[in-house]
Amino acid sequence: MARSSTRHTWLKYLQDEVDAAYLYQVLAESTPPSRKKESYQLLHQIEKKHEAAWLELLRKQGIRVPQIQPSVKAKLMARLSKWIGNEWLGYIMLKEEGNEVKTYLNLYKQSTDTTTRDIAMHLAKDSAGHASELNRLLGENAEPWHSTAGTGGMLRNVVYGFNDGLTANFGLVAGVIGAQASDHFILISGIAGLIADALSMGSSGYLAAQSEREVYTHEMQMEAEEIQLMPELEKEELVAIYQAKGMDEQAAQQLAEEVMKDPQKALEEQAQEELGINEQAITPLREGWITGVSTAVGAFIPVFPFLFWHGSLAIWLSIIVSMLSHFAVGAARSFFTGRNLWRSGMEMFVVGMGVAGIGYLIGDLVIRFF
């Protein structure tokens, strides 16, 4: 009979495979008939085999397994994908597969149980294959277990901007409450903090994206010069890239020669295949606007009760709504980090409580000694 810690590990990974199979099914069902739909269906079937492998292992060990349903986190991800599109869920699954590769390899290294090690290595290889297939479907180049690319795009910016605005302004409002200020002063301070934080985060998002665009422009200029001055070397690089993708040498040579006949096409091909960059993805104004607005929305949460209520009621509503929002944004962050939804939510709940507590104490100290 396996030890309790080992059984817990097996059940955790069984749940992960159930969730993955469910989400690939969601992707397959919502994708029009195409090669992509067939790939999602195949990935769903393979995940079901993984699920069966864990179930078989548990049953052989005499462990009674209740019927496993998709987790709350998986169901929330499926619902979100209906609102914002399949591409987001595809990127999240790519990240999850990358995490699975690392997780199963770590399980293989750390486990002393031979059965666990065998199944962990098998599933690590399968997950790497899944990640490569998703890379192809989504047009990504890097191995996701070594990369942070494709981790949610716009929705990720919304979540992190919201989180920053909520936490910073909640701490500010708590500090003003600790200083025993009037409702009017709390409201003015909260709105001022909202505006300042939104402008700061929005400008930071804009400048970060602008810097990325400048790097893109510089890299493209260098690549254009290389194509002009060293065309043979650039052709050899394309041949190597095409061969790495599975083409035979002759076909890779022919394709590279065809591409190099058009300098603009060669530049675009090198940008995509060698550099792995895409100008269309770099939009400073959009990044700044999204980050700024989401920050403002998060910062508004601790403030809005003071628009409608007064005194202790407004204070307690601000605290309750802000703490619930911290849990919600922590849970949302788990979609991008791969962590447990409840644990991530509780972590942010504790962070929010700590920020508010420190803010309140500082406000109280200021009013006492100054």
C-alpha positions in Angstrom: 0.0 0.0 0.0 1.4 3.4 -1.0 2.1 6.0 1.7 -0.4 8.7 2.5 1.8 11.5 0.9 2.3 9.4 -2.2 -1.5 8.8 -2.5 -2.1 12.5 -2.1 0.4 13.2 -4.9 -1.2 10.7 -7.3 -4.7 12.1 -6.6 -3.5 15.7 -7.3 -2.0 14.7 -10.7 -5.2 12.7 -11.5 -7.2 15.9 -10.9 -4.8 17.8 -13.2 -5.3 15.3 -16.0 -9.1 15.4 -15.5 -9.0 19.2 -15.8 -6.8 19.1 -18.9 -9.0 16.6 -20.7 -12.0 18.7 -19.9 -10.5 21.9 -21.2 -9.2 20.3 -24.4 -12.8 19.0 -25.0 -14.0 22.6 -24.5 -11.5 23.9 -27.0 -12.4 21.1 -29.5 -16.2 21.7 -29.2 -15.9 25.4 -29.7 -13.4 25.3 -32.7 -14.9 25.0 -36.2 -14.0 21.9 -38.2 -10.3 22.3 -39.0 -6.9 20.8 -38.4 -6.8 22.7 -35.1 -10.1 21.1 -34.0 -8.7 17.6 -34.8 -5.5 18.5 -32.8 -7.6 19.5 -29.8 -9.6 16.3 -30.0 -6.4 14.2 -30.1 -5.0 16.1 -27.1 -8.3 15.4 -25.3 -8.0 11.7 -26.0 -4.4 11.5 -24.8 -5.3 13.4 -21.6 -8.1 10.8 -21.0 -5.4 8.1 -21.4 -3.3 9.9 -18.8 -6.3 10.0 -16.5 -6.8 6.3 -17.0 -3.2 5.6 -16.2 -3.4 7.4 -12.8 -6.7 5.6 -12.1 -5.2 2.2 -12.9 -2.2 3.0 -10.6 -4.4 4.0 -7.7 -6.7 0.9 -8.1 -3.7 -1.4 -8.2 -2.6 0.1 -4.9 -6.0 -0.6 -3.4 -7.0 3.0 -3.2 -10.7 3.8 -3.7 -11.1 6.7 -6.1 -14.3 8.7 -6.1 -15.6 10.0 -9.4 -13.4 12.9 -10.3 -15.0 16.0 -11.8 -13.4 19.0 -13.4 -12.3 21.5 -10.7 -13.9 24.9 -10.1 -10.8 26.5 -11.6 -11.2 24.5 -14.8 -14.9 25.3 -15.1 -14.2 29.0 -14.6 -11.5 28.9 -17.3 -14.0 27.2 -19.7 -16.6 29.9 -18.9 -14.1 32.7 -19.5 -13.1 31.2 -22.8 -16.7 31.6 -24.0 -16.5 35.3 -23.2 -13.1 36.2 -24.5 -12.4 33.5 -27.1 -10.5 30.3 -27.5 -7.1 31.8 -28.2 -6.7 32.9 -24.5 -7.5 29.3 -23.3 -5.1 27.9 -25.9 -2.3 30.0 -24.5 -3.2 29.0 -20.9 -3.2 25.3 -21.9 0.2 25.9 -23.5 1.5 27.3 -20.2 -0.1 24.4 -18.3 1.6 21.9 -20.5 4.9 23.6 -20.0 4.3 23.6 -16.2 3.4 19.9 -16.4 6.8 19.1 -18.1 8.6 20.8 -15.3 6.4 19.3 -12.6 6.6 15.7 -13.9 10.4 16.0 -14.3 10.6 17.2 -10.7 8.4 14.4 -9.6 10.6 11.9 -11.4 13.7 13.4 -9.7 12.3 13.6 -6.2 10.2 10.5 -5.9 11.6 7.4 -4.4 8.7 5.3 -5.6 9.6 3.4 -8.8 6.0 3.3 -10.1 5.6 7.0 -9.6 9.0 7.7 -11.4 8.0 5.6 -14.4 4.6 7.2 -14.9 6.1 10.7 -14.3 8.7 10.3 -17.0 6.2 8.9 -19.4 3.8 11.8 -18.8 6.6 14.4 -19.0 7.4 13.2 -22.5 3.8 13.3 -23.5 3.3 16.8 -22.0 6.4 18.0 -24.0 4.8 16.6 -27.1 1.5 18.4 -26.3 3.3 21.7 -25.7 5.1 21.4 -29.1 1.7 20.7 -30.8 0.1 23.7 -29.1 3.2 25.8 -30.0 2.5 24.9 -33.6 -1.3 25.6 -33.4 -0.7 29.0 -31.7 2.3 30.1 -33.8 4.7 30.2 -30.9 8.4 29.2 -31.2 9.9 28.9 -27.7 9.5 25.8 -25.5 6.9 26.9 -22.9 8.7 25.2 -20.0 11.6 27.6 -20.6 9.6 30.7 -21.7 7.0 33.1 -20.4 5.5 33.8 -23.8 1.9 33.5 -24.5 0.6 33.7 -20.9 -2.6 35.5 -21.4 -2.0 38.8 -23.2 -4.7 41.4 -22.6 -6.5 39.5 -19.8 -3.2 39.1 -17.9 -2.6 42.9 -18.1 -6.2 43.5 -16.8 -5.7 41.1 -13.8 -2.3 42.5 -12.8 -3.4 46.2 -13.3 -6.5 45.6 -11.3 -4.5 43.9 -8.6 -2.1 46.8 -8.3 -4.8 49.4 -8.1 -6.8 47.5 -5.6 -3.9 46.7 -3.2 -2.3 50.2 -3.4 -5.5 52.2 -2.9 -6.8 49.8 -0.2 -3.6 50.5 1.8 -4.1 54.2 1.3 -7.7 54.2 2.3 -6.9 52.1 5.4 -4.2 54.6 6.4 -6.6 57.5 6.1 -9.2 55.6 8.1 -6.5 54.9 10.8 -5.8 58.6 11.0 -9.5 59.0 11.9 -10.3 61.3 8.9 -13.8 62.2 7.9 -15.7 60.4 5.2 -15.2 63.3 2.9 -11.4 63.3 3.4 -11.3 59.5 2.9 -13.2 59.8 -0.4 -11.0 62.6 -1.7 -7.8 60.7 -0.7 -9.1 57.5 -2.4 -10.0 59.3 -5.6 -6.6 61.1 -5.7 -4.9 57.8 -5.1 -6.9 56.2 -7.8 -6.0 58.8 -10.4 -2.3 58.8 -9.4 -2.0 55.0 -9.5 -3.9 54.7 -12.8 -1.7 57.3 -14.5 1.5 55.8 -13.1 0.6 52.2 -14.1 -0.8 53.4 -17.5 2.4 55.3 -18.3 4.5 52.4 -17.1 2.6 50.0 -19.4 3.0 52.5 -22.3 6.7 53.0 -21.8 7.4 49.3 -21.4 5.6 48.5 -24.7 7.3 51.4 -26.4 10.7 50.1 -25.2 9.8 46.7 -26.6 8.9 48.3 -29.9 12.2 50.1 -30.0 14.0 46.8 -29.4 12.0 45.3 -32.3 12.9 48.2 -34.6 16.6 47.9 -33.7 16.6 44.1 -34.2 14.8 44.5 -37.5 17.3 47.1 -38.8 20.2 44.8 -37.8 18.5 41.8 -39.5 17.9 43.9 -42.7 21.5 44.9 -42.8 22.6 41.3 -42.4 20.3 40.2 -45.2 21.9 42.8 -47.4 25.5 42.3 -46.5 25.5 38.5 -45.7 22.8 36.9 -47.8 24.5 33.5 -47.9 24.8 33.3 -44.1 21.2 34.3 -43.6 20.1 31.7 -46.1 22.1 29.1 -44.1 20.3 30.2 -41.0 16.9 29.7 -42.6 17.9 26.3 -43.9 18.9 25.3 -40.4 15.6 26.5 -38.9 13.6 24.7 -41.6 15.5 21.5 -41.0 14.9 21.8 -37.2 11.2 21.9 -38.0 11.4 18.6 -39.8 12.1 19.4 -43.4 14.7 17.5 -45.3 17.9 19.3 -46.4 16.9 19.6 -50.1 13.4 21.0 -49.4 14.9 23.4 -46.8 17.4 24.7 -49.3 14.8 25.2 -52.0 12.5 27.1 -49.6 15.3 29.2 -48.2 16.4 30.2 -51.7 12.8 31.1 -52.7 12.5 33.3 -49.5 15.8 35.1 -50.0 14.8 36.2 -53.5 12.5 38.8 -51.9 14.4 40.9 -49.2 11.2 42.0 -47.5 9.8 38.5 -47.3 13.2 37.3 -46.1 13.2 40.0 -43.4 9.7 39.0 -42.2 10.6 35.3 -42.2 13.8 35.9 -40.2 11.8 38.1 -37.7 9.3 35.3 -37.2 11.5 32.2 -37.4 14.9 33.4 -36.0 14.0 36.3 -33.7 10.5 35.1 -32.7 9.1 38.7 -32.7 6.0 40.2 -34.1 5.4 44.0 -34.5 1.6 43.6 -34.4 1.8 42.3 -30.9 3.5 45.5 -29.7 0.9 48.3 -29.2 2.1 50.9 -26.6 -1.2 52.9 -26.5 -3.3 49.8 -26.1 -1.0 48.4 -23.3 -1.0 51.8 -21.5 -4.8 52.2 -21.8 -5.6 48.7 -20.7 -3.2 48.8 -17.7 -4.4 52.3 -16.6 -8.1 51.5 -16.8 -7.8 48.2 -15.1 -5.7 49.8 -12.3 -8.4 52.5 -11.9 -11.2 49.9 -11.7 -9.2 48.0 -9.0 -8.5 51.3 -7.1 -12.1 52.3 -7.2 -13.3 49.3 -5.1 -12.1 50.5 -1.7 -13.5 54.0 -2.5 -17.0 53.4 -3.8 -18.7 52.7 -0.5 -17.9 56.2 0.6 -19.9 57.6 -2.3 -23.2 56.1 -1.0 -22.7 55.4 2.7 -21.1 57.1 5.7 -19.4 56.2 9.0 -18.8 52.7 10.2 -21.0 51.2 7.5 -19.0 52.7 4.7 -15.7 51.6 6.4 -16.8 48.0 6.9 -18.3 47.7 3.4 -15.0 49.0 2.0 -13.0 46.4 4.0 -15.3 43.5 3.1 -15.6 44.3 -0.6 -11.8 44.9 -0.9 -10.9 41.7 0.9 -13.3 39.7 -1.3 -11.8 41.4 -4.3 -8.3 40.4 -3.2 -9.4 36.8 -3.0 -11.0 37.0 -6.5 -8.0 38.6 -8.2 -5.7 36.1 -6.5 -7.8 33.3 -7.9 -7.7 34.9 -11.3 -3.9 35.1 -11.1 -3.8 31.3 -10.8 -4.9 31.0 -14.4 -1.5 32.4 -15.4 0.7 31.1 -12.7 -0.6 27.5 -12.7 -1.1 27.5 -8.9 -4.0 26.2 -7.0 -7.0 28.6 -7.3 -7.9 28.6 -3.6 -4.3 28.8 -2.4 -3.6 31.7 -4.8 -6.8 33.5 -3.7 -6.1 33.1 0.0 -2.5 34.3 -0.6 -3.8 37.6 -2.0 -6.5 37.8 0.7 -3.6 37.7 3.3 -1.6 40.2 1.3 -4.6 42.6 1.2 -5.2 42.2 4.9 -1.5 42.9 5.6 -1.4 46.0 3.5 -4.5 47.3 5.1 -3.3 46.6 8.6 0.1 48.3 8.0 -1.7 51.3 6.4 -4.1 51.6 9.3 -1.3 51.4 11.9 0.8 54.1 10.0 -2.3 56.4 9.9 -2.9 55.8 13.6 0.7 56.6 14.5 0.7 59.7 12.4 -2.4 61.1 14.1 -1.1 60.2 17.5 2.4 61.7 17.3 2.2 64.5 14.7 
